Amino acid sequence: MRIGIDARFFGPIGKGLGRYTQKLIENLEKIDQENDYYVFLRRENFDEYTPKNKNFKKILADFEWYTFEEQFFFPRLIHKYKLDLVHFPHFNVPIFYPGKFVVTIHDLILFHFPTVRNSTLHPFWYKIKYWAYKIAIKNAIYRSNRVITVSKFSKRDILKNFPRIPEEKILVTYEACDDYCLRSPGKDEEILLRYGIIEPYVIYVGNAYPHKNLERLVLAFERIRKAKSDLRLVLVGKEDYFYKRIKAVVEKEKVKNVIFADYVPDHDLDILFQHAAAFVLPSLYEGFGLPPLEAMAKGVPVVCSDHACLREVLGDSAHYFDGKNVFDMKNKITTVLEDATLREDLIKKGHARIGLFSWKSMAQKTLAIYQHRVYDTRKTKN
């Protein structure tokens, strides 16, 4: 087979989606010596990927996401290579692409949080963007030969919002976390000092979109800090419009000891994880939940919201709170900080939990989907 992979999100520029795409390609290289792969990359991440399997070829496809060029010129480039199948790891499948493809739908966040508060756009343009999103994801789901998603929760969510899709068309391939340590060449104390961090602290890693629920985390932390004046909250994520809004909340509420670390490379992040007293994820919606698994891999106890997806992925290896209840959040975080027996139990269960997930297994299941790609899409036409 001649298989194309839209890897324009490959690497750090694609954040969580970029890691998924990168790990998929890297592990397909290890397990598949038969099929030919054509990996489409943008100019800014073209040099990030070097094929390690002779059957993999990288191709420049410098079309920005969600643009006219993506819709009209990208399909022409794909057609040039006479591919049997294309894997789009995101919903932005060109509407006019006529070939066979599988698509990965990670979540339906915009279906659950479709408000202007989620965007920097003017309300009118946000409505246009939201309308275009719904058309794009509907097109991708109904026209695909298979839909891949990353949790059973997300599968149920897709079926609920697109009830005319046969359940067997949607297949789950869990993501995973790297279970090794990327030790920084610097000393731990130097790394922490670089980001202005003093122990003890609890840590959050991710973006600051409204569904991540960081405002309530800040308010819960302020209540914890009144009893633990030396505790700090470290928020790791590239500064953008949404993080600036959280900074404004911190200033307005006069919350002390909140550290905005901005973007932290993996080598330094490893140190930040290892010295944290706990990892906190207050999110109100997740399609999978990779950061808490990464924290568990570093031996950090996890405290998180009781969202159905997080319970599916983390099982009994995390301590849960009601994400909409600031007081419950405060109480559960405090319990983990103070109860040494609970902390050790969570760390032990966390190490066991990450063993259930494997990027290699994800790639093997994805390859099986490629090889059994035939599906009668006429059954699911809108």
C-alpha positions in Angstrom: 0.0 0.0 0.0 1.0 3.6 -0.6 -0.1 5.5 2.6 0.0 9.2 3.2 0.1 10.8 6.6 -0.7 14.5 7.1 2.1 15.4 9.5 1.8 19.2 9.2 1.2 19.2 13.0 4.4 17.0 13.6 6.4 17.9 16.7 6.2 20.8 19.1 4.3 23.1 16.8 1.3 20.8 17.1 1.4 20.5 20.9 -0.6 17.4 21.9 -1.6 16.7 18.4 2.0 17.1 17.3 3.2 14.5 19.8 0.5 12.0 18.7 1.5 12.5 15.0 5.2 12.2 15.8 4.9 9.1 18.0 2.6 7.4 15.4 5.1 7.9 12.6 8.1 7.0 14.7 6.5 3.7 15.8 5.1 2.8 12.3 8.7 3.1 11.1 9.7 0.4 13.6 6.9 -2.1 12.9 6.1 -1.7 9.2 8.6 -2.8 6.6 6.1 -3.5 3.8 4.0 -0.4 3.1 5.3 2.8 1.5 4.6 6.0 3.5 4.5 9.6 2.3 4.8 12.0 5.2 3.5 15.6 4.5 5.2 18.3 6.5 5.2 22.1 6.7 8.4 24.1 6.2 8.7 25.0 9.9 8.8 21.3 10.9 10.3 19.7 7.8 13.7 19.4 9.4 12.3 18.0 12.6 11.6 14.7 11.0 14.3 12.4 9.5 13.0 9.1 8.1 14.7 6.1 9.7 12.9 3.5 7.5 13.6 3.4 3.8 9.9 3.0 3.0 9.2 6.5 4.5 9.6 9.6 2.4 9.0 13.2 3.6 7.3 15.7 1.4 7.0 19.5 1.8 3.3 20.5 2.1 3.6 24.1 3.3 -0.1 24.8 3.6 -1.2 26.5 6.7 -4.0 24.8 8.7 -7.6 25.9 8.2 -6.9 27.9 5.0 -8.0 28.1 1.4 -4.6 26.6 0.4 -5.2 23.6 2.6 -8.6 23.0 1.1 -7.7 23.4 -2.6 -3.9 23.0 -3.1 -3.2 20.3 -0.6 -5.5 17.7 -2.3 -3.7 18.3 -5.6 -0.3 17.5 -3.9 -1.7 14.4 -2.3 -3.2 13.2 -5.7 0.3 13.5 -7.3 1.5 10.5 -5.3 -1.4 8.1 -6.2 -2.0 7.1 -2.6 -4.2 4.2 -1.6 -5.0 5.7 1.7 -4.4 9.0 3.7 -4.4 9.4 7.4 -5.5 12.8 8.6 -4.7 13.0 12.4 -7.0 15.9 12.8 -10.5 16.9 11.6 -9.3 19.4 9.0 -9.6 17.1 6.1 -9.9 19.0 2.8 -13.5 18.9 1.8 -12.7 18.3 -1.9 -10.2 15.4 -1.3 -11.8 12.5 -3.2 -9.6 9.6 -2.1 -9.9 7.0 0.7 -8.9 8.3 4.1 -9.0 7.6 7.9 -9.3 10.5 10.3 -8.5 10.8 14.0 -11.0 12.8 16.0 -9.4 13.4 19.4 -12.3 15.2 21.0 -15.4 17.3 20.4 -14.5 20.2 22.8 -16.1 22.9 20.6 -19.4 21.0 20.7 -19.4 21.3 24.5 -17.8 24.8 24.8 -19.1 26.7 21.8 -18.8 30.1 23.3 -17.0 33.3 22.2 -15.1 33.0 25.5 -13.1 30.2 23.9 -11.8 32.5 21.2 -10.0 35.8 20.6 -12.2 36.6 17.7 -15.0 39.1 17.4 -18.4 37.3 18.1 -19.4 37.5 14.4 -16.2 35.9 13.1 -16.3 33.4 15.9 -19.7 32.3 14.7 -18.4 31.9 11.2 -15.4 29.9 12.5 -17.7 27.7 14.6 -20.0 27.0 11.6 -16.9 26.1 9.5 -15.7 23.8 12.3 -18.9 21.9 12.4 -19.0 21.5 8.6 -15.3 20.3 8.6 -15.7 17.8 11.3 -19.0 16.5 9.9 -17.4 16.1 6.5 -14.4 14.3 8.0 -16.5 11.8 10.0 -19.1 10.9 7.4 -16.7 10.7 4.4 -13.9 8.8 6.1 -13.4 5.1 5.7 -12.6 4.8 9.4 -12.7 7.1 12.3 -10.0 6.7 14.9 -10.4 8.2 18.4 -8.3 8.1 21.5 -10.7 6.9 24.3 -14.0 5.1 24.7 -15.4 8.3 26.2 -14.6 10.2 22.9 -16.1 7.3 20.9 -19.4 7.6 22.9 -19.3 11.4 22.5 -18.9 11.1 18.7 -21.8 8.6 18.5 -24.0 10.8 20.6 -23.4 13.9 18.4 -23.4 11.9 15.1 -25.9 9.1 15.8 -26.2 7.9 12.2 -22.6 6.6 12.2 -22.4 2.8 12.8 -20.5 2.1 16.0 -18.1 -0.3 14.2 -16.8 2.5 12.0 -15.2 4.2 15.1 -12.1 2.5 16.6 -10.2 3.4 19.7 -6.4 3.6 19.9 -5.2 4.9 23.2 -2.3 7.3 23.4 0.6 6.8 25.7 3.4 8.6 27.6 7.1 8.2 27.4 8.3 6.2 30.5 11.9 7.4 30.4 13.5 10.5 32.0 14.9 13.2 29.8 17.5 14.4 32.3 18.5 18.0 31.8 22.2 18.7 31.5 21.9 21.4 34.2 21.6 20.8 38.0 18.1 20.5 39.3 18.4 23.6 41.5 19.6 25.6 38.6 16.7 24.5 36.5 14.1 25.4 39.2 15.8 28.8 39.8 15.7 29.5 36.0 11.9 29.5 36.2 11.7 31.2 39.6 10.4 28.0 41.3 11.0 27.3 45.0 9.7 24.1 46.6 7.2 23.0 47.7 4.8 23.4 44.7 2.0 21.8 42.8 2.2 21.9 39.0 -0.2 22.1 36.1 1.0 21.5 32.5 -1.1 22.5 29.5 -2.9 25.3 27.8 -5.3 27.8 29.5 -8.4 27.4 27.4 -11.6 28.0 29.4 -12.5 24.2 29.6 -9.1 23.7 31.4 -10.8 25.4 34.4 -7.7 27.2 35.6 -9.6 30.1 37.2 -11.1 27.7 39.7 -7.7 26.1 40.3 -6.3 29.5 41.1 -9.1 30.2 43.6 -8.7 26.8 45.2 -5.0 27.3 45.5 -5.5 30.6 47.3 -7.6 28.8 49.9 -4.9 26.1 50.3 -2.1 28.8 50.5 -3.8 30.4 53.5 -2.9 27.3 55.5 0.3 26.5 53.6 1.9 29.9 53.1 5.1 28.5 51.5 3.3 26.5 48.8 3.4 27.6 45.2 1.3 26.9 42.1 3.4 26.4 38.9 1.5 26.8 35.6 3.4 25.5 32.6 2.2 26.6 29.2 3.1 29.0 26.4 1.9 32.5 27.2 -1.0 33.5 25.0 -4.3 35.4 25.2 -5.8 32.8 27.6 -2.8 32.7 29.9 -2.9 36.5 30.1 -6.5 36.2 31.2 -5.5 33.8 34.0 -2.8 36.3 35.0 -5.5 39.0 35.2 -7.5 36.7 37.5 -4.5 36.2 39.8 -3.9 40.0 40.0 -7.6 40.8 40.6 -7.9 38.2 43.3 -4.5 39.1 44.7 -3.4 35.4 44.8 0.2 35.0 45.8 2.8 32.4 44.9 1.5 31.6 41.4 4.3 31.1 39.0 3.7 31.3 35.2 6.6 29.3 33.8 5.6 29.8 30.1 6.8 27.2 27.6 9.2 24.6 29.2 11.2 22.2 27.0 10.9 18.5 27.8 14.3 18.2 29.5 13.5 21.0 31.9 10.0 19.8 32.4 11.2 16.5 33.6 12.9 18.2 36.5 9.8 20.3 37.2 7.7 17.2 37.4 10.1 15.3 39.6 10.3 18.0 42.3 6.5 18.7 42.3 4.5 17.8 45.4 1.5 16.9 43.1 0.2 17.3 39.6 -3.2 19.0 39.3 -5.6 18.8 36.3 -8.9 20.6 36.9 -10.1 20.2 33.3 -13.9 20.0 32.6 -13.4 18.1 29.4 -10.7 15.9 27.9 -10.5 13.5 25.0 -7.7 11.5 26.5 -5.6 13.3 29.2 -1.9 12.8 28.4 -0.2 15.2 31.0 -1.4 13.3 34.1 0.1 10.0 32.6 3.3 11.9 32.0 3.3 13.1 35.6 2.8 9.5 36.8 5.7 8.4 34.7 7.9 10.8 36.7 6.6 9.6 40.1 4.2 12.5 40.8 0.9 11.9 42.6 -2.0 13.1 40.4 -5.1 15.0 41.6 -7.7 15.7 38.9 -11.3 16.4 38.1 -13.7 13.5 38.0 -14.4 13.8 34.2 -15.5 10.5 32.7 -12.5 10.4 30.3 -10.0 11.0 33.0 -11.5 8.2 35.1 -11.3 5.9 32.1 -7.7 6.6 31.4 -6.4 7.0 35.0 -8.5 4.5 36.9 -7.7 4.4 40.6 -4.3 5.9 40.2 -5.5 9.5 40.7 -7.4 11.3 43.5 -10.5 13.0 42.1 -12.5 16.1 42.8 -15.5 17.9 41.5 -14.1 20.3 38.9 -16.9 22.8 39.4 -16.5 22.9 43.1 -13.6 25.1 44.3 -13.9 23.8 47.9 -13.8 20.2 46.9 -10.8 20.9 44.7 -9.1 22.6 47.6 -9.9 19.7 50.0 -8.7 16.9 47.7 -5.5 18.7 46.8 -4.8 19.3 50.5 -5.5 15.7 51.3 -2.9 14.5 48.8 -0.3 17.0 50.1 -0.8 16.0 53.7 -1.5 12.2 53.6 1.8 10.5 53.0 0.2 7.0 52.7 -2.2 8.2 50.0 0.7 9.9 48.2 2.7 6.7 48.1 -0.3 4.7 47.0 -1.0 7.1 44.1 2.6 7.0 43.0 2.7 3.2 43.1 -0.6 2.9 41.2 0.6 5.6 38.7 3.7 3.6 37.8 1.5 0.5 37.2 -1.1 2.5 35.2 1.3 3.9 32.6 2.3 0.3 31.7 -1.2 -0.2 30.2 -0.5 2.4 27.5 2.1 2.1 24.7 2.8 4.1 21.6 3.9 0.9 19.9 0.5 -0.6 20.6 -1.2 2.5 19.3 0.8 2.3 16.1 0.1 -1.5 15.7 -3.7 -0.9 16.0 -3.5 2.0 13.6 -1.6 -0.1 11.0 -4.3 -2.8 11.4 -6.9 -0.1 10.6 -5.0 0.9 7.5 -4.8 -2.7 6.3 -8.5 -3.2 6.9 -9.6 0.2 5.6 -12.5 -0.9 3.3 -15.8 0.4 4.7 -19.0 1.2 2.8 -19.2 4.9 3.3 -22.6 4.9 1.5 -24.1 3.7 4.8 -23.0 6.9 6.5 -23.7 9.6 3.9 -25.5 12.6 5.3 
